[in-house]
Amino acid sequence: MFFKKYSNKEDGAIRFYDLHSTRTKILSIIIFIICLLIIIMTLFPIVWAFLASFRTIKDFNNNPSILPEVFNFGLFVQTWKELKFFNNYINSFIVVLGSALCAIFFNGLLAYAFAIVKPRGYKIVFGLVMWSLLIPPMTSMVALFVNINKLHLTRSFIPLWLMMGANAFFVMLFKQFFESLPMELIEAAKLDGAGYLQTFLRIIIPLSKSIVMVIIIFSINAAWSDFLMPYLILNGSGKETVMVRLFSFQGSNATAVEVLRAVVFSIIPPIVLFIVFQKKITEGATTGALKG
Amino acid sequence: MVKVNKKGQINHRKKPLIQKRDYIGWMIMLPAIILFAFFVWEPILESVRLSLHTAKGFRIEEFVGFDNYKRLFQYPTFLQALKNTFVYIIWSLIIGFFTPMILAILITETVNLKSLFKVGIYFPNIVPGLATVLMWKYIFGEGKTGVINILLSYIGVEPQVWMNNTLLTIPIIVIILTWKGAGATTLIYMANISNIDPALYEAATIDGAGIIKRIKHIILPSIFSLGKMMLILQIISVFQILYEPLVLKQGGPNNASISIMMLVWNYANREFNYPMAAATSVVICIILIVFSGLYFKFTKTKKD
């Protein structure tokens, strides 16, 4: 049963013909068990956070055990209401939605110009975009914040949306994909009299569904997890995102279990996203890193 | 219109100065160019400008040349942060560099539940950074109710103070970073291992090489060449560590875990000294450009 599938093994040092020996069989079982243990270790912190968020603070502080005494789901609902987390969820969803749209539209258009339209002099812009891949956005955060302040755009979602429209990594992913599209279709559209913008919206985007999906997922996750810029821009404005709210527990008198419940609230949406799109996400993770 | 002459070259003289394609092309690029200029390019220049001035709040006051940098390099906390960064790098070499390689080799050799292993190992990657740190804060909690302490009590080990031990703060942060980041690197190594031609293993088997030898002579050289690039990416990310020391111990105990990026945070959000924050950013930026340059050099030589 366990070894049946090994005849289809495609990669790795253990080949199907090695399994005639008992030693290799034992080795394979040991590796399997180690991997199981690793996965348990990897998932343990998240599972623990979920379990701990069902506990009362008394139970948490006094009872040295991993499992809660009772699963009190009511506490969960109570904290959700008390902390008014719903508002933060709505704010985060607004940020995430706008960011994903901007990520597709602006980066996609730029990559379309780089890959297909290629106006004279585009290489200068392309070079500049490539250069900005070298510089992590975190390092120019202070100056950017000063600029946003000068334009009186703080306490607004707009800079957070538009910021995702200037992502060199997404431009690269788009460009590589567009270059692999069949040129005949684009030429045909041109002969039919479609303008450049029409070609982009009617031909390129529908043909690029898979990369659009990858970038939507990546930008949703990035926008949801981003903390630094939302904190600088939205803190104290009443428009705090989930991450900004989570940070505000620092130095507040919230109890450990309340913080853990907030953590659980903040990781549920990414987990749902991951479970639904696990294949796309793990594939995107390797292609992006290898080619980008 | 474009005309082709006898030699098959495009005749440039008859082409109008600005073609429709150029005009529309630039119009298409314009929105994104504006965004890049505002969010990426201009802030870099602004950082440099800001770092050469003094300011009151957001208003720039006077040009002071490199004074801010001089002050920064004489600031004891900066030197501590710089020293910490090297400790971070050393620990992330010990813990973070080899873990994904080992994981990749192990998971590649499984068949049953392989896709579960792949997905599971990547899972922590999608947990937001801030949530990760808050969660681990309680896992490495002090006293008898900290999770690790509970687990240790099963094998009879006394509760530890973990984060309050200056020697352990940085290694713990690196463990957290590895937990979150190793999965992505593991998947990249695994993709690399799958690309190895199976004929190599068969040839090695005929030459009498066992499984360990095949891993040593076929798989390891292959992932080590990729490892060089991963190493530089890892160092680049170490220079940007911020959430972990900030949330766990505010850079403490006694600045033992303060990172350079946290110094920027403190300048900007506690002292509202934006020029000093900018100067620190510029220093980080220069260091990172050097490392990124190395990265691109490696990727280039690999493609050749």
HADDOCK unambig.tbl for C-alpha pairs under 7 A between the chains (distance, minus, plus):
assign (segid A and resid 5 and name CA) (segid B and resid 111 and name CA) 6.65 0.50 0.50
assign (segid A and resid 6 and name CA) (segid B and resid 111 and name CA) 6.25 0.50 0.50
assign (segid A and resid 9 and name CA) (segid B and resid 111 and name CA) 6.76 0.50 0.50
assign (segid A and resid 11 and name CA) (segid B and resid 108 and name CA) 6.90 0.50 0.50
assign (segid A and resid 11 and name CA) (segid B and resid 194 and name CA) 5.19 0.50 0.50
assign (segid A and resid 11 and name CA) (segid B and resid 198 and name CA) 6.83 0.50 0.50
assign (segid A and resid 12 and name CA) (segid B and resid 108 and name CA) 5.62 0.50 0.50
assign (segid A and resid 12 and name CA) (segid B and resid 109 and name CA) 5.57 0.50 0.50
assign (segid A and resid 12 and name CA) (segid B and resid 193 and name CA) 6.79 0.50 0.50
assign (segid A and resid 13 and name CA) (segid B and resid 201 and name CA) 6.58 0.50 0.50
assign (segid A and resid 13 and name CA) (segid B and resid 211 and name CA) 5.86 0.50 0.50
assign (segid A and resid 13 and name CA) (segid B and resid 214 and name CA) 5.89 0.50 0.50
assign (segid A and resid 13 and name CA) (segid B and resid 215 and name CA) 5.94 0.50 0.50
assign (segid A and resid 14 and name CA) (segid B and resid 109 and name CA) 6.43 0.50 0.50
assign (segid A and resid 14 and name CA) (segid B and resid 211 and name CA) 6.14 0.50 0.50
assign (segid A and resid 31 and name CA) (segid B and resid 106 and name CA) 6.26 0.50 0.50
assign (segid A and resid 31 and name CA) (segid B and resid 110 and name CA) 6.94 0.50 0.50
assign (segid A and resid 32 and name CA) (segid B and resid 110 and name CA) 5.96 0.50 0.50
assign (segid A and resid 35 and name CA) (segid B and resid 106 and name CA) 6.92 0.50 0.50
assign (segid A and resid 35 and name CA) (segid B and resid 107 and name CA) 6.55 0.50 0.50
assign (segid A and resid 39 and name CA) (segid B and resid 117 and name CA) 6.47 0.50 0.50
assign (segid A and resid 39 and name CA) (segid B and resid 120 and name CA) 6.02 0.50 0.50
assign (segid A and resid 39 and name CA) (segid B and resid 121 and name CA) 6.38 0.50 0.50
assign (segid A and resid 42 and name CA) (segid B and resid 121 and name CA) 6.57 0.50 0.50
assign (segid A and resid 42 and name CA) (segid B and resid 179 and name CA) 6.97 0.50 0.50
assign (segid A and resid 49 and name CA) (segid B and resid 135 and name CA) 6.62 0.50 0.50
assign (segid A and resid 61 and name CA) (segid B and resid 145 and name CA) 6.42 0.50 0.50
assign (segid A and resid 63 and name CA) (segid B and resid 145 and name CA) 6.80 0.50 0.50
assign (segid A and resid 64 and name CA) (segid B and resid 144 and name CA) 6.15 0.50 0.50
assign (segid A and resid 64 and name CA) (segid B and resid 145 and name CA) 4.55 0.50 0.50
assign (segid A and resid 64 and name CA) (segid B and resid 150 and name CA) 6.08 0.50 0.50
assign (segid A and resid 65 and name CA) (segid B and resid 150 and name CA) 6.54 0.50 0.50
assign (segid A and resid 66 and name CA) (segid B and resid 147 and name CA) 6.90 0.50 0.50
assign (segid A and resid 106 and name CA) (segid B and resid 31 and name CA) 6.73 0.50 0.50
assign (segid A and resid 106 and name CA) (segid B and resid 32 and name CA) 5.21 0.50 0.50
assign (segid A and resid 107 and name CA) (segid B and resid 32 and name CA) 6.58 0.50 0.50
assign (segid A and resid 109 and name CA) (segid B and resid 28 and name CA) 6.27 0.50 0.50
assign (segid A and resid 109 and name CA) (segid B and resid 29 and name CA) 6.59 0.50 0.50
assign (segid A and resid 110 and name CA) (segid B and resid 28 and name CA) 6.82 0.50 0.50
assign (segid A and resid 110 and name CA) (segid B and resid 29 and name CA) 5.01 0.50 0.50
assign (segid A and resid 110 and name CA) (segid B and resid 32 and name CA) 6.09 0.50 0.50
assign (segid A and resid 113 and name CA) (segid B and resid 25 and name CA) 5.83 0.50 0.50
assign (segid A and resid 113 and name CA) (segid B and resid 28 and name CA) 6.63 0.50 0.50
assign (segid A and resid 113 and name CA) (segid B and resid 29 and name CA) 6.32 0.50 0.50
assign (segid A and resid 117 and name CA) (segid B and resid 21 and name CA) 6.95 0.50 0.50
assign (segid A and resid 117 and name CA) (segid B and resid 25 and name CA) 5.88 0.50 0.50
assign (segid A and resid 118 and name CA) (segid B and resid 25 and name CA) 6.68 0.50 0.50
assign (segid A and resid 119 and name CA) (segid B and resid 21 and name CA) 6.01 0.50 0.50
assign (segid A and resid 119 and name CA) (segid B and resid 22 and name CA) 4.14 0.50 0.50
assign (segid A and resid 119 and name CA) (segid B and resid 25 and name CA) 5.04 0.50 0.50
assign (segid A and resid 119 and name CA) (segid B and resid 26 and name CA) 6.59 0.50 0.50
assign (segid A and resid 120 and name CA) (segid B and resid 22 and name CA) 5.74 0.50 0.50
assign (segid A and resid 134 and name CA) (segid B and resid 289 and name CA) 6.21 0.50 0.50
assign (segid A and resid 134 and name CA) (segid B and resid 292 and name CA) 5.77 0.50 0.50
assign (segid A and resid 135 and name CA) (segid B and resid 285 and name CA) 6.64 0.50 0.50
assign (segid A and resid 135 and name CA) (segid B and resid 289 and name CA) 6.65 0.50 0.50
assign (segid A and resid 139 and name CA) (segid B and resid 281 and name CA) 4.96 0.50 0.50
assign (segid A and resid 139 and name CA) (segid B and resid 285 and name CA) 6.22 0.50 0.50
assign (segid A and resid 140 and name CA) (segid B and resid 43 and name CA) 5.57 0.50 0.50
assign (segid A and resid 140 and name CA) (segid B and resid 44 and name CA) 5.53 0.50 0.50
assign (segid A and resid 140 and name CA) (segid B and resid 47 and name CA) 6.33 0.50 0.50
assign (segid A and resid 140 and name CA) (segid B and resid 281 and name CA) 6.68 0.50 0.50
assign (segid A and resid 142 and name CA) (segid B and resid 274 and name CA) 6.95 0.50 0.50
assign (segid A and resid 142 and name CA) (segid B and resid 277 and name CA) 6.96 0.50 0.50
assign (segid A and resid 142 and name CA) (segid B and resid 278 and name CA) 6.41 0.50 0.50
assign (segid A and resid 143 and name CA) (segid B and resid 43 and name CA) 5.10 0.50 0.50
assign (segid A and resid 143 and name CA) (segid B and resid 46 and name CA) 5.80 0.50 0.50
assign (segid A and resid 143 and name CA) (segid B and resid 47 and name CA) 5.24 0.50 0.50
assign (segid A and resid 143 and name CA) (segid B and resid 278 and name CA) 6.89 0.50 0.50
assign (segid A and resid 144 and name CA) (segid B and resid 39 and name CA) 6.51 0.50 0.50
assign (segid A and resid 144 and name CA) (segid B and resid 43 and name CA) 5.09 0.50 0.50
assign (segid A and resid 146 and name CA) (segid B and resid 58 and name CA) 6.17 0.50 0.50
assign (segid A and resid 162 and name CA) (segid B and resid 35 and name CA) 6.96 0.50 0.50
assign (segid A and resid 163 and name CA) (segid B and resid 39 and name CA) 6.25 0.50 0.50
assign (segid A and resid 165 and name CA) (segid B and resid 32 and name CA) 6.79 0.50 0.50
assign (segid A and resid 165 and name CA) (segid B and resid 35 and name CA) 6.72 0.50 0.50
assign (segid A and resid 166 and name CA) (segid B and resid 32 and name CA) 6.42 0.50 0.50
assign (segid A and resid 166 and name CA) (segid B and resid 35 and name CA) 5.58 0.50 0.50
assign (segid A and resid 166 and name CA) (segid B and resid 36 and name CA) 4.97 0.50 0.50
assign (segid A and resid 166 and name CA) (segid B and resid 39 and name CA) 6.89 0.50 0.50
assign (segid A and resid 225 and name CA) (segid B and resid 128 and name CA) 4.55 0.50 0.50
assign (segid A and resid 225 and name CA) (segid B and resid 129 and name CA) 6.68 0.50 0.50
assign (segid A and resid 260 and name CA) (segid B and resid 135 and name CA) 6.77 0.50 0.50
assign (segid A and resid 263 and name CA) (segid B and resid 131 and name CA) 5.36 0.50 0.50
assign (segid A and resid 267 and name CA) (segid B and resid 127 and name CA) 6.03 0.50 0.50
assign (segid A and resid 267 and name CA) (segid B and resid 128 and name CA) 6.96 0.50 0.50
assign (segid A and resid 270 and name CA) (segid B and resid 126 and name CA) 6.25 0.50 0.50
assign (segid A and resid 270 and name CA) (segid B and resid 127 and name CA) 6.70 0.50 0.50
assign (segid A and resid 278 and name CA) (segid B and resid 119 and name CA) 6.85 0.50 0.50
assign (segid A and resid 282 and name CA) (segid B and resid 119 and name CA) 6.95 0.50 0.50
assign (segid A and resid 285 and name CA) (segid B and resid 184 and name CA) 6.52 0.50 0.50
assign (segid A and resid 286 and name CA) (segid B and resid 187 and name CA) 6.26 0.50 0.50
assign (segid A and resid 286 and name CA) (segid B and resid 188 and name CA) 5.16 0.50 0.50
